[in-house]
Amino acid sequence: MAPTEVLAEQHFRTVRGLLNEFENPVQQDNVITVYLPNMRRPFTAGLLTGSTRARVRKEVLRMASEGHMDLLVGTHALIQEGVEIPNLALAIMDEQHRFGVAQRSTLRNQGEEQPHSLMMSATPIPRTLQLTLYGDLDVSLIEELPPGRQEILTRIVPEDKRQAAYSFVRQQVAAGRQAFIICPLVEESDKLDVKAAVDEHKRLSGEVFADLRVGLLHGRMPGREKDRVMRQFRDADLDILVATAVVEVGIDLHQFRGRVGRGEYKSYCLLMSESESERALERLAALESTRDGFQLAQIDLQIRHEGDIFGTSQSGEQTALRIANLFDQDLMALARREAANIMEADPELTDPRHAGVAEERDRFLTRAEQHIGD
């Protein structure tokens, strides 16, 4: 499950490209079928999005419900009413920070049994990190850049240097490049973000870059309109794209920074803010100092806290447990082994040596029961 149609289509094209390497693939609208080595029946992959035509959607849903769809790629359409995936064994959420807790849970509950889950993100939300620290999630880190990927030069631009930054953007466009302008950089209010993006688009397209093709993208636009704008930018029909982060969770400017630096040219990330708050400056300084998404996520966890691990809040509430951080992998593995040993030797925690653990368990269960009751 991917957050946008553009990304879902990209994943499906990748799958289709891999399957085309085998003999005699059969392709239909949104479906590809091929025989794989050592597999007695054909392997089928499909695509389901909000734009999928009714006839094609009906066929894809039929194949999924009857267990004939081995791999289904899609958007939020995968968790809409009428979608049945009875044999779901693996649920993958790409850009998982772009989905709410309930949406991720709905996908995992599509099958008759609890599936394995893979949550992918360059900057996990604080709540996800805290679940990792508790041992509820395992972590796989991709620490190397893809081949050919260049390091992105990131700089904070003070107010008195803003015009110079605009001139630099113009130079890059003249050289055939493109630019994102994401605003606001720090605010986390949907209404404020949309207004800021609309106002900034009007100013930039009418005054600063009047001779350039400047597009607008924000979270309150209809899904098809958002996808249309993203396709325009992808196809180089726009020089500059003014946008919000679309879903405002985590330090997701790092996600936008990751969209550049993928080609043969040097890429840049310029950070500009009118805010003087300590929190805003701290987050921007973190972005300037590191390109490591997990390190940024750890900083975000420290700044915003992890949210409600029982409910749907993904930041803002801090628990009492503050022992390890994300990078203490050896310590967390040791703690998990010790916990397993204690539960095997004393499952009821009646040993006086485990009184402190029993107290924390009771406090945890009381809160969980209150959440279930609510």
MIFI-298374 format. One line per 5 residues: number of its first residue (from 0); for each residue x, y, z of C-alpha. Coordinates in pm, whole numbers, plus 50000, padded with zeros to 5 digits. Layout:
MIFI-298374
NUM = X Y Z | ... .
This chain:
MIFI-298374
0 = 50000 50000 50000 | 50142 50334 49890 | 50008 50682 49977 | 49967 50812 49619 | 49860 50672 49284 .
5 = 50187 50786 49129 | 50389 50582 49376 | 50160 50279 49352 | 50187 50286 48973 | 50565 50314 49003 .
10 = 50577 50002 49222 | 50352 49812 48980 | 50574 49909 48686 | 50873 49777 48878 | 50695 49447 48947 .
15 = 50584 49425 48585 | 50939 49487 48467 | 51068 49203 48684 | 50797 48963 48566 | 50853 49052 48201 .
20 = 51190 48879 48229 | 51009 48544 48239 | 50861 48368 47940 | 50525 48459 47787 | 50384 48708 48040 .
25 = 50013 48779 47990 | 49924 49145 48045 | 49579 49296 48090 | 49465 49627 48235 | 49620 49649 48585 .
30 = 49704 49275 48585 | 50004 49069 48476 | 50028 48689 48487 | 50337 48476 48431 | 50466 48125 48502 .
35 = 50758 48123 48744 | 51015 47844 48781 | 50915 47577 49036 | 50562 47713 49061 | 50285 47487 48930 .
40 = 50028 47758 48878 | 50066 48105 48724 | 50178 48399 48937 | 49952 48707 48916 | 50014 49065 49024 .
45 = 49759 49347 49015 | 49715 49721 49069 | 49422 49883 49250 | 49383 50260 49294 | 49104 50513 49315 .
50 = 49135 50571 48940 | 49096 50205 48844 | 48803 50174 48604 | 48493 49995 48736 | 48522 49695 48503 .
55 = 48891 49643 48583 | 48833 49704 48954 | 48563 49437 48961 | 48796 49182 48803 | 49088 49266 49034 .
60 = 48862 49240 49341 | 48725 48907 49220 | 49072 48762 49173 | 49182 48890 49515 | 48877 48754 49697 .
65 = 48913 48413 49532 | 49283 48391 49623 | 49409 48421 49265 | 49600 48747 49319 | 49947 48672 49453 .
70 = 50064 49032 49480 | 49833 49334 49493 | 49977 49686 49475 | 49757 49982 49554 | 49670 50298 49743 .
75 = 49413 50351 50018 | 49182 50169 49775 | 49318 49847 49927 | 49139 49920 50256 | 48807 50039 50116 .
80 = 48481 49852 50160 | 48443 49558 49925 | 48812 49461 49917 | 48873 49106 50041 | 49218 48948 50066 .
85 = 49146 48632 50267 | 49493 48479 50232 | 49694 48793 50311 | 50033 48682 50442 | 50242 48999 50411 .
90 = 50124 49361 50442 | 50373 49622 50318 | 50317 49992 50386 | 50545 50215 50183 | 50606 50563 50327 .
95 = 50434 50436 50641 | 50446 50777 50806 | 50189 50890 50548 | 49923 50655 50690 | 49732 50677 51015 .
100 = 49735 50407 51281 | 49382 50292 51192 | 49465 50271 50820 | 49769 50050 50880 | 49566 49833 51114 .
105 = 49288 49796 50855 | 49533 49665 50597 | 49678 49411 50840 | 49327 49293 50929 | 49231 49216 50567 .
110 = 49334 48854 50598 | 49184 48573 50802 | 49506 48550 51005 | 49744 48818 51127 | 49997 48875 50846 .
115 = 50361 48969 50867 | 50405 49346 50837 | 50677 49550 50670 | 50665 49926 50729 | 50897 50130 50509 .
120 = 51002 50489 50571 | 51305 50714 50553 | 51181 50896 50864 | 50963 50676 51087 | 50708 50853 51305 .
125 = 50787 50880 51680 | 50521 50621 51770 | 50675 50363 51539 | 51019 50424 51685 | 50890 50375 52036 .
130 = 50723 50046 51940 | 51064 49946 51805 | 51225 50027 52138 | 50965 49817 52318 | 51055 49522 52096 .
135 = 50721 49512 51912 | 50898 49579 51581 | 51229 49464 51439 | 51444 49709 51245 | 51621 49664 50913 .
140 = 51845 49956 50821 | 51956 50038 50468 | 52262 50244 50549 | 52415 50280 50204 | 52304 50513 49927 .
145 = 52196 50353 49598 | 52471 50334 49333 | 52534 50671 49172 | 52341 50868 49435 | 52514 51194 49521 .
150 = 52523 51363 49860 | 52280 51654 49880 | 52420 51987 49997 | 52185 52120 50269 | 52204 52475 50404 .
155 = 51989 52700 50624 | 51926 53028 50439 | 51882 53337 50661 | 51620 53598 50576 | 51871 53842 50427 .
160 = 51992 53575 50181 | 51648 53475 50049 | 51674 53672 49723 | 52010 53510 49656 | 51842 53172 49707 .
165 = 51575 53263 49451 | 51846 53361 49204 | 52015 53028 49262 | 51688 52843 49191 | 51647 53040 48870 .
170 = 51999 52943 48763 | 51923 52577 48823 | 51600 52594 48620 | 51786 52769 48337 | 52027 52475 48339 .
175 = 51737 52234 48290 | 51679 52137 48652 | 51360 52152 48865 | 51283 52269 49217 | 51051 52185 49506 .
180 = 50943 52469 49733 | 50787 52310 50041 | 50602 52536 50287 | 50571 52594 50564 | 50881 52416 50681 .
185 = 50781 52359 51041 | 50409 52417 51107 | 50196 52103 51157 | 49847 52245 51097 | 49673 52130 50779 .
190 = 49480 52455 50740 | 49788 52669 50795 | 49996 52457 50558 | 49740 52479 50278 | 49698 52855 50318 .
195 = 50074 52904 50329 | 50124 52695 50014 | 49843 52871 49824 | 49971 53216 49926 | 50330 53126 49845 .
200 = 50232 52983 49507 | 50047 53304 49423 | 50346 53517 49526 | 50611 53307 49354 | 50419 53249 49031 .
205 = 50308 53611 49008 | 50618 53795 49129 | 50938 53599 49186 | 50916 53337 48906 | 50650 53488 48681 .
210 = 50824 53362 48367 | 50855 53002 48491 | 50603 52716 48514 | 50508 52700 48883 | 50269 52428 49007 .
215 = 50081 52387 49335 | 50024 52073 49545 | 49855 52043 49885 | 49671 51783 50090 | 49321 51926 50042 .
220 = 49327 51893 49666 | 49121 51604 49519 | 49327 51288 49476 | 49317 51293 49097 | 49425 51658 49089 .
225 = 49720 51581 49316 | 49825 51292 49096 | 49787 51509 48784 | 50020 51773 48931 | 50275 51514 49041 .
230 = 50274 51362 48694 | 50331 51709 48544 | 50630 51755 48768 | 50759 51405 48696 | 50731 51466 48321 .
235 = 50913 51803 48350 | 50605 52003 48248 | 50665 52218 48558 | 50983 52403 48657 | 50892 52457 49021 .
240 = 50645 52277 49246 | 50513 52463 49552 | 50374 52210 49799 | 50295 52119 50154 | 50426 51792 50289 .
245 = 50070 51666 50202 | 50053 51466 50526 | 50223 51652 50806 | 50389 51398 51036 | 50753 51357 51128 .
250 = 51046 51548 50985 | 50923 51463 50640 | 51125 51738 50473 | 51386 51465 50470 | 51150 51273 50240 .
255 = 51142 51563 49996 | 51516 51601 50020 | 51536 51237 49919 | 51354 51317 49595 | 51657 51511 49471 .
260 = 52013 51398 49415 | 51902 51094 49216 | 52053 51190 48884 | 52390 51283 48747 | 52377 51642 48869 .
265 = 52462 51795 49205 | 52150 51866 49410 | 52072 52110 49687 | 51831 52157 49979 | 51780 52513 50103 .
270 = 51604 52557 50439 | 51426 52889 50503 | 51212 52976 50804 | 51053 53287 50951 | 50998 53113 51283 .
275 = 51222 53200 51576 | 51101 52918 51801 | 51368 52700 51954 | 51191 52384 51837 | 51178 52502 51475 .
280 = 51544 52598 51470 | 51639 52270 51636 | 51464 52064 51368 | 51612 52268 51083 | 51959 52241 51234 .
285 = 51913 51864 51251 | 51826 51855 50882 | 52130 52062 50795 | 52365 51847 50999 | 52265 51497 50884 .
290 = 52114 51312 50589 | 52045 51000 50799 | 51667 50959 50818 | 51678 50733 51123 | 51897 50978 51311 .
295 = 51648 51252 51221 | 51364 51030 51337 | 51541 50975 51669 | 51574 51353 51710 | 51204 51387 51622 .
300 = 51120 51130 51890 | 51315 51330 52147 | 51149 51658 52045 | 50786 51548 51992 | 50766 51225 52196 .
305 = 50605 50905 52080 | 50232 50958 52111 | 49981 50710 52247 | 50102 50355 52187 | 49752 50228 52273 .
310 = 49560 50472 52053 | 49602 50662 51728 | 49808 50966 51831 | 50147 50935 51660 | 50334 51195 51866 .
315 = 50299 51420 52167 | 50275 51189 52468 | 50581 51064 52653 | 50605 50738 52847 | 50810 50679 53156 .
320 = 51039 50429 52987 | 51341 50617 52857 | 51636 50379 52865 | 51757 50304 52515 | 51747 50481 52183 .
325 = 51704 50348 51832 | 52075 50287 51783 | 52117 50073 52097 | 52038 49760 51897 | 52263 49531 52104 .
330 = 52117 49659 52431 | 51761 49614 52308 | 51835 49260 52187 | 51985 49175 52526 | 51682 49322 52707 .
335 = 51447 49118 52492 | 51636 48796 52566 | 51638 48872 52939 | 51265 48944 52933 | 51200 48612 52760 .
340 = 51412 48429 53018 | 51223 48592 53306 | 50885 48504 53158 | 50993 48144 53102 | 51121 48104 53459 .
345 = 50854 48310 53636 | 50552 48364 53404 | 50333 48506 53685 | 50614 48731 53814 | 50567 48610 54171 .
350 = 50939 48607 54253 | 51016 48904 54484 | 51308 48994 54257 | 51057 49066 53981 | 50825 49288 54189 .
355 = 50921 49601 53994 | 50849 49429 53663 | 50513 49303 53795 | 50421 49657 53900 | 50497 49794 53554 .
360 = 50303 49507 53395 | 49996 49584 53606 | 50018 49953 53522 | 50047 49867 53152 | 49750 49627 53158 .
365 = 49533 49875 53348 | 49593 50141 53086 | 49534 49895 52803 | 49202 49788 52957 | 49099 50152 52992 .
370 = 49178 50209 52623 | 48976 49904 52520 | 48689 50021 52739 | 48692 50363 52576 .
